Amino acid sequence: MEERAIKRCGPVTTEVIEGKPIRVGERELVPLVRVTSGVRRRAFVGDEGVDAQGWGFVHMRPVAIKERDGAGERCIPIQDKTAQALGGLLLAAFIIPLLLALAVRLTGKT
């Protein structure tokens, strides 16, 4: 029981895949994972023979858990708290030096 929603952007593919259902009492929990992958291959044929190169990557991130029970189905999103914290730190890293430079300029000290 695997459900896929595929989005292609050049050599990169993004899919949302349902994992294996897990039974917990009368409930069934199904993990949803976003899989982003890409691959690129090149081959060159010349007088000296064949030369080839390539690269690929896969990034998997949990996005939600589907909870199924007798009352129906609901989707519980999984928030990436680490990414939110890093985003806040990055924002602070840009704003604090600007505020300090503005304070120095306003006080007239160079």
N, C-alpha and C positions, 0 to 999 in steps of 0.2 A: 504494500500500500504506500506508494510513493507519488507525491504530487509535485510537479515542477512548473515554475513560471520562468521562462528563459528570456533574457534581454541580451542582445548582441550589440557591441560597439567596437567595430573593427575586429582585431584579433582577440579581444577580451569578451568573455561570456559571464553573465551573472545569472544565477539560478537561486530560487528559494525552494529548498528540499525538505520534505517531511521525513523525520527519522522514524525509528522503530517505536511503536506504541508501548507504553509502560503501564501495566495495570496496578492501581493502588486502591484496594478495596473495590468499591463499585465505580470508581472513576478510571478514566483512561487518559494518560498524559502523553502528548505527542510533541516532541521538540521540532522547531522550525529553524533551519540553518540557511544563512545566505552564503553561497559559494561563488566566489569570483575567481576565474581562472583564465589564463591566456597562454598561448604558445605561438612561437614564430619559428619558421624553418626556412633556410636558404640553401640552395645547392648550386655550385658553379661547375660547369664542364668546360675544360680547356685542353690545350695541347699536352699539359703535364699531368692530366688525370682529372679526378673528381674531388672537389673540396666542398665540405658542408659545415654548416654551423646552425645552432638553434638555441633557444631559451624557453623557459616556461615558469609559471608560478601558479600557486593555489592559495587563496585566503579564505578561511572559513570563520564565520561569526554567528553565534546564536542570536536570533532576533526575537523569538517568542516561544511560548508553550501553549498548545491547544489543550484545553481541558474539556473532556466529553463525559457527561453523566446523564442520568435519566431526565434531568431538567433541560438538557440541550448542550450547546457547545459555546465556549467563550475562549477568547484569545488573550493571553497575559503577556504583554510586551516585556522584553528583557532590556533594561537600560545599561549602557556602557558607562559606568561611573568613572572609570579610569580615564576614558577619553574626555569626559566632561571636566574632570579635575585638571588634566593636562591643557585643555583649551582655556580654562580660567587662568592657569599659570602663564600661558603664552600671552594672553591678553594683558595680564599684570606686567609682564616683562616689556611690553610695548608702552603701556600707559605711564608707569612709574618714572622711567627716565624722562619722558616728555614733561611730566608735571614738575620734576626736579629742575629741568632746564628752564622751564617757564618761571619757577620760583626764583632761580638765580638771576634771570634777566630782569624780573620785576623789582628785585631788591637792589639792583644796580651793581652787583659785584661781578667782576669778570675774572 
